[in-house]
Amino acid sequence: MTTPVASHGSGRAPSLSGVAAGTTARARSMSARAAHVSTCAVRLVVRAIGSLVISFGLLVALLLLWEATLTGRNLFQFKPPSTILTTLWRTWLSGPPSHLFMTQAVWHDIVPSLARALGGWALGAIIGITVGIVAGHFPRARGYIDPVVSYLRSIPKAALVPTFIIVFGASEVTRVIAIAASTIWLVLMNTMHGVRTLDPVMRDTGRVFHIPPWKQLTHIILPFAAPKIFAALRVTLSLALKVMLVAEWLLTDYGLGFYLLDKQRNYEIAEMWSALFMLAILGYLLNVGFLLIERRVLRWHDGVHGRTEAQ
């Protein structure tokens, strides 16, 4: 009886040792995975910090230099960034949490200005893309349109605003149309150039396979011209903000442009600088938002270039 018991006990010993070895291996694997995850997290944090330093390091350095230069000095024309940012926060961002910390001044100053700028920019984009497609696709139409565009685009954009107000009257529609008239030309020219330079092989392929004209437009022509169109839209977005300011300086009593001019006339320097800071912030946010949309819409374009370079 002793021998079977001993042999049975000796059969258990390898099983227990195997379980212990497996547990140890799993623990080591989990420890290695945790170390790998923590290493990746540290790399991501370092990369994010590096990206922020590259993007905003110079701006922060300039603001700190500005602040240090004005410390202990009381200049009428300039205010330290701390005072300007405090004024900006108090004017537009000190509202209740239920209103997302926005004050009533946001709806009186910022929202109308953005509506005018984006409305005029969108209207100019629609007209510019439409006319640009026609001019780029039909040589005879381009012969009529190109000289007119070359002449009108040389007119200073700010000069259009008072002219439009005198001709059409001081109204919201006039201001939006003035902004649109300032942004049409670059979009039109880039669209026309993008459509005109379409690869003849792609154009002939659509004709040979009897693809309907509207499908050629949406699947061949517009995708090919899209990079040039988006480049023009990005430039004209900042132009729309500039023309919006000029439009609000003339015969209006609300909006960010009017706020800026009113504070300058009343020598409220901190408020004037805060309006400039807010304009810069809005311009930056609009540009970032547009870039996100552009990268999503044109993600195929980057991939095509990447494959071409790889080949």
Buried (B, 14 or more C-beta within 10 A) or exposed (E): EEEEEEEEEEEEEEEEEEEEEEEEEEEEEEEEEEEEEEEEEEEEEEEEEEEEEEEEEEEEEEBEEBBEEBEEEEEEEBBBBEBBBBBBEBBBBEBEEEEEEBBEBBEBBBBBBBBBBBBBBBBBBEBBBEBBBBBBBEEEBBEEBBEEBEEEBEEEBBEBBBEBBEEEEEEEEBBBBBBBBBBBBBBBBBBBBBBBEBEEEEBEEBEEEEBEEEEBBEEBBBBBBBBBBBBBBBEBBBBBBBBBBBBBBBBBEBBBBBBBBBBBEEEBBBBBBBBBBBBEEBBEEBEEEBEEEBEEEBEEBEEEEEEEEEE
